[in-house]
């Protein structure tokens, strides 16, 4: 008898099936706890749904969807004030403001779905697409028209799973790369990393560390995060607002909820001068992978103290010392991440527009929606 695939859509993590975490395959970003963090502290313009995929009533797949209302943003980013940015902002507001993401728009990487190894992936993805259509219909019934549906972020091996008739007509695109740092097995400490650098980049490391004199780095507890919540948000918001493009801004309580729920899986480091918080970075443990998350800093101090570069070195040092195999540095600040040893990984996605005429020309539209970043790749190693 042919297996019957179906889906169920959940609006609250309390509704999730008991076996959810088993199917999430140890990806913390599909786990019940992380989804609860989103439920409690997602950006104001985001609505999350959690999708279960079933084979004969047995849970075999899990997925995350995020609806983004871009009209709710006052700004998409303040850094690039030019004609192309103005055109892009107009296109978003008028033609692409309601976006349904299958995946996680707050992260880089394949955090869209997970299915059991024994499951027919083609059938599971077909059920996922049906769930997507149901979500679009549900939003329409509430007076919200979805303009763009997108599936993100996939490596080449992952995107090939979508090479089925169900997805054949959907535009495939490539986004800015994910900066990936592979940690060699023989490295046991940060010193091994330093020794592997060429003289030019070893000198850069020494210069950055010298510049940071007077800065005290502290691992912050939940009570510390709560006590500094206003300053943390101001530091985060300054960096986010000066990014070239944004589709959301975090809520003020986001880091507090994250630390409260995931505890030591979520690492929060503060940087202080004379007991004043002047910067922070965050890390998320995800199996053998260390994912970098949001950060913030005082721009005037950052420049003088090379704070951002020092944060990158700290993240690398911690990950090596703790035995992680890789670091996901995501897709911002590509060149400086390249200068510390991260390598670009090409990422892919799928996208379709609800308007058939626009959808026919979506490749041209994508050129405006995806900001182009010109950068030079570095190789800091001998």
Residue, then its C-alpha position, 0 to 999 in steps of 0.5 A: x500500500x502506497x504511503x500517505x503523506x500529510x501535513x499539520x500546521x501549528x501556531x504554538x510550540x505547546x501543540x507540537x508532537x512529542x517526537x518533534x525533537x527526534x525528527x529535528x535531527x539535533x538541529x537546535x534551530x528546529x528544536x522545540x526550545x528554539x521555536x519557543x524562543x521565536x514564539x516568545x520573542x520573534x520580531x514584531x513584523x514576523x509570524x511563525x508557523x511550525x509544520x509537521x509532515x506525516x507518513x501514515x500518521x507518523x511524524x517524519x518531517x518538521x519545518x519552520x515558516x516565517x511570514x514577514x510584513x515588510x511594510x511594518x518596517x520604518x527602514x530597510x537599512x540606513x547605510x546605502x543611500x543611493x538610487x538602487x536602494x530607493x528602487x529596491x525599497x519601492x519594489x519591496x513596499x509595492x510589490x513584495x512587502x508580504x513574504x512567506x519564508x520556508x526557513x529562518x530569515x534570522x539565520x544563515x543555513x539549512x534551517x528550513x526543514x528536517x526529515x527522517x533518513x528513511x523518509x521519501x524526501x520527494x514526497x515529504x517536500x511535496x507535502x511541505x509545498x502543500x502546507x505552504x499553499x495552505x498557509x497562503x490561503x490562511x493568510x488570504x482569508x485574513x486579508x493578507x496577500x502573500x507576494x513572495x514565497x521563498x525557500x532558504x538557505x541551501x547548499x548545492x547538495x540540499x537544493x538538488x533535493x528540490x529538483x522535482x516536478x513540484x518545484x520545477x517552475x520555481x525560480x532558483x537563485x543564489x544569495x550572498x555566501x555563508x562565511x564558513x570557518x572549518x576547524x582542522x582536527x589537529x588544532x587543539x588551541x587558539x595558539x594553533x590558529x595563530x601559528x597557522x597564520x601568515x606573517x601579515x595576518x599574524x601581525x594583524x592579530x597581534x595589533x588587534x589584541x594590543x588595541x583591545x588593551x583596557x577592554x574586559x570580556x565577560x561571560x554574561x548570565x541571564x541576570x546580567x543580560x536582564x540588568x543590561x537589557x537597554x544598553x544591549x538593545x541600543x548597541x544591537x540596534x545601532x549595528x542593525x540600523x547601519x546594515x545595508x539591508x534589513x527585513x526585521x529588527x529584534x525585540x528588546x526581550x529577544x536575548x533575555x528569552x533566548x538565554x532563559x530558554x536555551x541557557x548554556x546553549x546560548x552564549x552571551x559575551x559582554x565587552x566592558x571598559x571601566x564596567x561600562x558595556x561597550x559591545x557584545x557578541x552571541x554564539x549558539x552551540x549546534x552539535x559540532x557546529x558553532x553558530x555566530x548570532x547577533x552582536x552590537x557595539x559602540x561604533x566610536x570605540x569599535x574603530x579605535x579598539x578594533x573591537x569587531x575584529x577582536x570579537x571574531x578572534x574570540x569566537x574562533x579561539x573559543x570554538x577551537x578550545x572547546x573542540x568544535x569542528x566548524x563556525x558559521x559566520x553567516x553572510x555579513x562583513x564578508x571581507x573581514x571574516x575572510x581575513x580571519x580565515x572564513x571561506x565563502x559557501x555558495x547558498x541557494x534558494x527558491x522564490x516565486x511571486x503570486x503575480x504571474x507577470x511579475x513571476x515571469x520576470x522574477x530573475x530581474x526583480x531579484x537583482x533589485x531585491x538582493x543587495x550586491x556586495x563587492x568584496x575581496x576574498x582573503x587567505x590569512x594562512x601560510 
